[in-house]
Amino acid sequence: MMEEIDEIDLFLDSQVKNEKELMQEKCEKTYNAASNQIRRDMMRTVCFLGKSKEELLKETGLDEAALKFHAEILINADFLFQDEKSVYRLTELGLKVLPKL
């Protein structure tokens, strides 16, 4: 018995990204995250020891909404993460990029 392919199956199949598209998307996220001065400053502020949200708010002068916006971009680009105590820390990639900021 042959399965019938409907419009939903065709749509879902068309949404699957190939390896090249996934790599392009990752490069765009990385460039977008690193190309913004505020995000570069956040990464320098977090540095090797990490910073709490309160420390980042104080040291960057950002409000909570701006901090959350920029932190999410850095997290999605794999430059930043929050540990189990909610401290912002640089990822391995973030640590590699840090000296070039």
Secondary structure in CASP SS format (residue, H / E / C, confidence):
PFRMAT SS
TARGET T0000
AUTHOR 0000-0000-0000
METHOD secondary structure of the structure
MODEL  1
M C 1.00
M C 1.00
E C 1.00
E C 1.00
I C 1.00
D C 1.00
E H 1.00
I H 1.00
D H 1.00
L H 1.00
F H 1.00
L H 1.00
D H 1.00
S H 1.00
Q H 1.00
V C 1.00
K C 1.00
N C 1.00
E H 1.00
K H 1.00
E H 1.00
L H 1.00
M H 1.00
Q H 1.00
E H 1.00
K H 1.00
C H 1.00
E H 1.00
K H 1.00
T H 1.00
Y H 1.00
N H 1.00
A H 1.00
A H 1.00
S C 1.00
N C 1.00
Q H 1.00
I H 1.00
R H 1.00
R H 1.00
D H 1.00
M H 1.00
M H 1.00
R H 1.00
T H 1.00
V H 1.00
C C 1.00
F C 1.00
L C 1.00
G C 1.00
K E 1.00
S C 1.00
K H 1.00
E H 1.00
E H 1.00
L H 1.00
L H 1.00
K H 1.00
E H 1.00
T H 1.00
G C 1.00
L C 1.00
D C 1.00
E H 1.00
A H 1.00
A H 1.00
L H 1.00
K H 1.00
F H 1.00
H H 1.00
A H 1.00
E H 1.00
I H 1.00
L H 1.00
I H 1.00
N H 1.00
A C 1.00
D C 1.00
F C 1.00
L E 1.00
F E 1.00
Q E 1.00
D C 1.00
E C 1.00
K C 1.00
S C 1.00
V C 1.00
Y E 1.00
R E 1.00
L E 1.00
T C 1.00
E H 1.00
L H 1.00
G H 1.00
L H 1.00
K H 1.00
V H 1.00
L H 1.00
P H 1.00
K H 1.00
L C 1.00
END
